């Protein structure tokens, strides 16, 4: 009736489907970690910009550095995982804020980050 070959066919097919599903799950999670890091960097940048704007609204000038925002406005920055560049050109212009995740190797230069 049934030979051994016919019985093994569903087992191999099942094994191939499981491996393909595992590969798809791996690729999804690998990409989502990268997106999460980029979203976190954008959230940090937005928080810094909002804090600087709040300082401008209260005091009439943008802060010169991040330390001022940390000491006077309660800003907390994850400098362990992110490089933060805060460039205040003038007290009446919004600062240029760049936040980059550490360890990504995309041209980040740790010597260029701002040390408040």
Rosetta blueprint (number, residue, H / E / L):
1 X L
2 X L
3 X L
4 X H
5 X H
6 X H
7 X H
8 X H
9 X H
10 X H
11 X H
12 X H
13 X H
14 X H
15 X H
16 X H
17 X H
18 X H
19 X H
20 X H
21 X H
22 X H
23 X H
24 X H
25 X H
26 X H
27 X H
28 X H
29 X H
30 X H
31 X H
32 X H
33 X H
34 X H
35 X H
36 X H
37 X H
38 X H
39 X H
40 X H
41 X H
42 X H
43 X H
44 X H
45 X H
46 X H
47 X H
48 X H
49 X H
50 X H
51 X H
52 X H
53 X H
54 X H
55 X H
56 X H
57 X H
58 X H
59 X H
60 X L
61 X L
62 X L
63 X L
64 X L
65 X L
66 X H
67 X H
68 X H
69 X H
70 X H
71 X H
72 X H
73 X H
74 X L
75 X L
76 X L
77 X L
78 X L
79 X L
80 X L
81 X L
82 X E
83 X E
84 X E
85 X E
86 X E
87 X E
88 X L
89 X L
90 X L
91 X L
92 X L
93 X L
94 X L
95 X L
96 X E
97 X E
98 X E
99 X E
100 X E
101 X E
102 X L
103 X L
104 X L
105 X L
106 X L
107 X L
108 X L
109 X L
110 X H
111 X H
112 X H
113 X L
114 X L
115 X L
116 X L
